[in-house]
Amino acid sequence: MKGIVKGMGFTFKQMLKKKVTYAYPDAPLKMPDRFRGIQHFDPEKCIVCNQCARICPTECITLTGKPNPDPEKKGKVIDTYDINFEICILCDLCTEVCPTEAIVMTNNFELAAFSRDDLFKDRDWLDNNNKLVRQDNISQLPKGKAGAAKE
């Protein structure tokens, strides 16, 4: 009998405490400053050095380039940049090694999909993924995209 009273007393105390649940879809969650979310990719800055693809521990990044069609300019032009978010562990290594800071992490974490095929993201999708760029990375965005990141 003593155990039941003790258990019910604990339950009653917990019922009076403030709830810790969130109305998630209706109210966005406030993420910590150093949260690592989905990457934002700026193809204009990419020099196709392949360092991001080489350092990726899960090998989820595919980066290909072709020679620059303008003979006066040296280097390569980006052809494809794809990330398979089905196996990406959001480790932030690709952003650390990028010499031109073409890849930055965002606070966006919502990748829910009905099909696994929807988790393969191309460079156009990653370029448009700039709504929740972390505050320390906003200064690295081009001027036209920096306004969209503050929304």
PAMAR-613025 format. One line per 2 residues: their letters; for each residue x, y, z of N, C-alpha, C. Coordinates in steps of 0.05 Angstrom, whole numbers, plus 5000, padded with zeros to 4 digits. Layout:
A> X/Y/Z/X/Y/Z/X/Y/Z  ...;
This chain:
MK> 5016/4976/5000/5000/5000/5000/5017/5025/5000  5039/5024/5015/5057/5047/5017/5070/5053/4990;
GI> 5076/5032/4974/5088/5036/4947/5068/5049/4928  5043/5042/4930/5023/5054/4912/5019/5084/4919;
VK> 5019/5091/4944/5016/5119/4952/5040/5135/4943  5064/5123/4947/5089/5137/4939/5089/5141/4908;
GM> 5081/5121/4893/5080/5123/4864/5060/5143/4854  5037/5143/4867/5016/5163/4859/5024/5191/4866;
GF> 5039/5194/4888/5048/5221/4896/5068/5231/4875  5086/5214/4866/5105/5222/4845/5090/5230/4820;
TF> 5071/5214/4812/5055/5219/4788/5040/5246/4790  5029/5251/4813/5014/5277/4817/5033/5301/4815;
KQ> 5057/5298/4826/5077/5320/4824/5084/5325/4795  5087/5305/4780/5095/5308/4751/5072/5320/4735;
ML> 5047/5315/4743/5025/5326/4729/5023/5357/4732  5034/5367/4754/5033/5396/4760/5056/5411/4747;
KK> 5076/5398/4738/5099/5411/4726/5092/5421/4698  5108/5441/4689/5105/5452/4663/5112/5431/4642;
KV> 5096/5430/4621/5100/5411/4599/5125/5418/4583  5139/5398/4573/5163/5403/4558/5160/5396/4528;
TY> 5136/5391/4520/5132/5384/4492/5130/5410/4475  5134/5407/4449/5133/5429/4430/5111/5425/4410;
AY> 5099/5446/4400/5080/5444/4379/5095/5446/4353  5112/5425/4347/5132/5426/4327/5124/5435/4299;
PD> 5105/5423/4286/5100/5432/4258/5090/5461/4258  5076/5469/4278/5065/5496/4279/5085/5517/4288;
AP> 5102/5510/4307/5122/5529/4317/5150/5517/4312  5167/5531/4297/5193/5520/4291/5210/5518/4316;
LK> 5227/5497/4317/5245/5493/4339/5269/5512/4338  5278/5522/4360/5302/5539/4361/5326/5521/4364;
MP> 5342/5520/4343/5365/5502/4344/5390/5517/4356  5408/5502/4368/5432/5515/4379/5449/5528/4357;
DR> 5466/5546/4365/5482/5561/4346/5500/5543/4329  5511/5522/4340/5530/5505/4326/5517/5480/4315;
FR> 5491/5480/4312/5477/5457/4301/5485/5452/4272  5490/5427/4265/5498/5421/4238/5474/5409/4223;
GI> 5463/5424/4205/5441/5414/4189/5449/5408/4161  5430/5410/4143/5435/5404/4114/5453/5425/4102;
QH> 5469/5417/4084/5488/5436/4071/5475/5454/4051  5487/5478/4049/5480/5497/4027/5504/5497/4009;
FD> 5500/5495/3983/5522/5494/3964/5520/5517/3944  5541/5532/3941/5542/5554/3922/5559/5546/3898;
PE> 5547/5539/3876/5563/5529/3853/5581/5550/3841  5576/5575/3845/5593/5596/3834/5620/5597/3847;
KC> 5622/5588/3872/5647/5589/3886/5663/5563/3882  5650/5542/3873/5664/5515/3871/5685/5515/3850;
IV> 5709/5505/3857/5731/5503/3838/5736/5474/3830  5718/5456/3836/5719/5428/3830/5746/5415/3839;
CN> 5753/5420/3863/5778/5409/3874/5774/5380/3885  5749/5372/3889/5741/5345/3898/5750/5339/3926;
QC> 5758/5359/3942/5766/5353/3969/5742/5345/3986  5719/5356/3981/5695/5349/3997/5687/5320/3992;
AR> 5689/5311/3967/5682/5283/3961/5703/5264/3972  5728/5272/3972/5750/5254/3982/5749/5251/4012;
IC> 5741/5272/4027/5742/5271/4056/5717/5259/4068  5696/5257/4052/5670/5247/4062/5673/5218/4072;
PT> 5668/5212/4098/5671/5185/4108/5651/5165/4097  5627/5174/4089/5607/5156/4078/5606/5156/4047;
EC> 5623/5172/4035/5624/5174/4006/5597/5180/3994  5583/5199/4006/5556/5206/3996/5556/5230/3977;
IT> 5580/5242/3972/5582/5266/3955/5593/5257/3928  5579/5265/3906/5589/5261/3879/5593/5288/3866;
LT> 5618/5292/3858/5626/5318/3846/5641/5312/3820  5631/5324/3798/5645/5321/3772/5647/5349/3760;
GK> 5668/5351/3745/5673/5377/3731/5682/5372/3703  5682/5393/3687/5692/5391/3659/5710/5415/3654;
PN> 5728/5413/3635/5745/5436/3629/5729/5460/3623  5740/5483/3630/5727/5509/3626/5725/5514/3596;
PD> 5700/5519/3585/5697/5524/3556/5711/5550/3547  5716/5568/3565/5729/5593/3558/5760/5588/3559;
PE> 5773/5589/3536/5802/5582/3535/5819/5602/3551  5809/5626/3556/5825/5645/3572/5825/5639/3601;
KK> 5805/5625/3611/5803/5618/3639/5813/5589/3643  5829/5586/3664/5839/5559/3670/5821/5546/3691;
GK> 5825/5521/3695/5810/5506/3715/5786/5491/3703  5769/5483/3721/5746/5467/3713/5720/5482/3720;
VI> 5699/5474/3708/5672/5484/3713/5656/5460/3724  5640/5466/3745/5625/5444/3757/5604/5434/3738;
DT> 5603/5407/3737/5583/5394/3720/5560/5383/3737  5567/5367/3757/5546/5356/3775/5557/5357/3804;
YD> 5539/5361/3822/5545/5360/3851/5520/5348/3864  5522/5324/3874/5500/5310/3886/5508/5300/3914;
IN> 5488/5300/3932/5492/5289/3959/5469/5269/3964  5477/5246/3973/5458/5225/3981/5453/5228/4011;
FE> 5431/5242/4019/5425/5246/4047/5415/5221/4061  5411/5200/4046/5404/5174/4058/5427/5164/4075;
IC> 5452/5169/4067/5475/5160/4082/5492/5182/4093  5486/5207/4088/5501/5230/4098/5498/5231/4128;
IL> 5520/5235/4143/5519/5236/4172/5522/5265/4182  5522/5284/4164/5523/5313/4171/5547/5318/4190;
CD> 5570/5308/4183/5593/5309/4200/5608/5336/4197  5602/5352/4177/5614/5379/4173/5642/5378/4162;
LC> 5652/5355/4155/5679/5353/4144/5681/5366/4116  5660/5363/4100/5660/5375/4073/5662/5405/4075;
TE> 5650/5418/4094/5651/5447/4097/5678/5456/4108  5690/5440/4125/5716/5447/4137/5738/5447/4116;
VC> 5737/5428/4097/5759/5425/4078/5756/5442/4053  5733/5453/4048/5728/5468/4024/5745/5494/4024;
PT> 5763/5498/4005/5780/5522/4005/5766/5548/3998  5744/5546/3983/5730/5570/3975/5704/5575/3991;
EA> 5699/5558/4010/5675/5559/4027/5649/5559/4010  5649/5541/3989/5626/5538/3972/5604/5522/3987;
IV> 5612/5506/4007/5593/5490/4022/5592/5501/4051  5568/5508/4060/5565/5516/4088/5541/5501/4100;
MT> 5542/5498/4126/5520/5483/4140/5498/5503/4146  5473/5492/4146/5450/5508/4153/5438/5497/4179;
NN> 5417/5510/4189/5402/5499/4211/5378/5483/4202  5375/5479/4176/5353/5463/4165/5358/5434/4170;
FE> 5339/5420/4181/5343/5391/4187/5319/5375/4176  5300/5387/4163/5276/5372/4155/5280/5359/4128;
LA> 5284/5333/4128/5288/5318/4103/5268/5296/4101  5246/5297/4114/5226/5275/4113/5216/5271/4084;
AF> 5215/5246/4076/5206/5240/4049/5193/5212/4049  5175/5208/4030/5161/5183/4027/5178/5162/4012;
SR> 5197/5172/3997/5213/5154/3980/5243/5159/3986  5259/5139/3985/5288/5143/3988/5300/5158/3965;
DD> 5287/5156/3942/5298/5171/3919/5296/5201/3923  5279/5210/3940/5276/5239/3946/5299/5249/3963;
LF> 5316/5231/3974/5338/5239/3991/5364/5244/3975  5363/5240/3949/5385/5247/3931/5381/5276/3923;
KD> 5398/5294/3931/5395/5322/3925/5417/5331/3905  5409/5347/3885/5428/5357/3865/5437/5385/3872;
RD> 5454/5396/3855/5466/5422/3861/5445/5445/3861  5424/5442/3844/5404/5463/3844/5388/5464/3870;
WL> 5381/5440/3881/5367/5439/3906/5385/5450/3928  5410/5442/3929/5428/5451/3950/5434/5481/3948;
DN> 5434/5492/3924/5438/5520/3920/5414/5536/3931  5390/5525/3928/5366/5539/3938/5361/5534/3968;
NN> 5377/5517/3980/5374/5511/4008/5389/5532/4025  5379/5556/4025/5393/5577/4040/5374/5592/4059;
KL> 5352/5581/4066/5333/5594/4084/5343/5596/4112  5356/5575/4122/5364/5574/4150/5395/5572/4153;
VR> 5409/5588/4138/5438/5588/4139/5446/5598/4167  5466/5585/4179/5474/5593/4206/5484/5622/4206;
QD> 5481/5636/4227/5488/5664/4229/5518/5669/4223  5536/5651/4230/5564/5654/4225/5571/5650/4196;
NI> 5552/5639/4180/5557/5635/4152/5543/5654/4133  5525/5671/4144/5510/5690/4127/5528/5708/4112;
SQ> 5550/5717/4124/5568/5736/4110/5582/5723/4086  5582/5696/4085/5595/5683/4063/5577/5680/4038;
LP> 5551/5685/4041/5533/5682/4019/5536/5706/4000  5531/5702/3974/5530/5725/3956/5508/5744/3964;
KG> 5511/5769/3956/5493/5791/3965/5463/5784/3959  5456/5773/3936/5429/5768/3930/5417/5746/3947;
KA> 5434/5727/3957/5424/5705/3972/5424/5711/4002  5439/5730/4011/5440/5736/4039/5413/5746/4050;
GA> 5398/5760/4034/5372/5769/4043/5352/5746/4047  5354/5726/4029/5336/5703/4032/5343/5686/4057;
AK> 5369/5686/4065/5377/5670/4088/5367/5682/4114  5360/5707/4115/5352/5719/4140/5322/5715/4145;
E> 5307/5704/4126/5278/5700/4130/5272/5680/4151;
